[in-house]
Amino acid sequence: MSGDIKRGKRVFAKCKACHITKKDEGNSAGPNLYGMFGRQAGRAEDFRYSPAMKKSNLIWTEANVQKFIAGPLLMMPGTRMDFRGISSAEDRDALIAYLRSVTTGQ
């Protein structure tokens, strides 16, 4: 997947109301996204996840992030993420590119 990082930063403006992307800055209303790629869902430290997220055994790959942000409740009924989703594939690609750049240094 490839996406426009600048566009992704604009898309993330909605997400930053609940999510942090910096290492060692804790959580907000949502879990800190630093180091998310390759991590099992529901395993970030010191965050109270929904039972659905904890039991999912989902690994945050780009493909899974793409599906989740398209429709969190559709992909994972019972998630506490109160977000309708991002319908634009280009916006999702851009968001993933941005998240890669700020959560992994890539």
C-alpha angles and dihedrals in degrees: 000000000000130000144167108271093202090052089046091055089055091048090049090058087085092048097050090071085077108013136065123201102192124102116251095008096114126225135305127195084314129035123279107263097208109126093007098138109093093010123120113251116255095026107099110124122263098006126122105227128190116260087246092058094045093050096043100091085207119156115211101241121157089257092052093046088050091054094043097051090046088064120345095188092045093052096039116021108203096034115141091221101117098201129119095217139244113279098189113089089202091055091048091050090048092048091051091049089051093047090050090052096051102033101042106020091242 
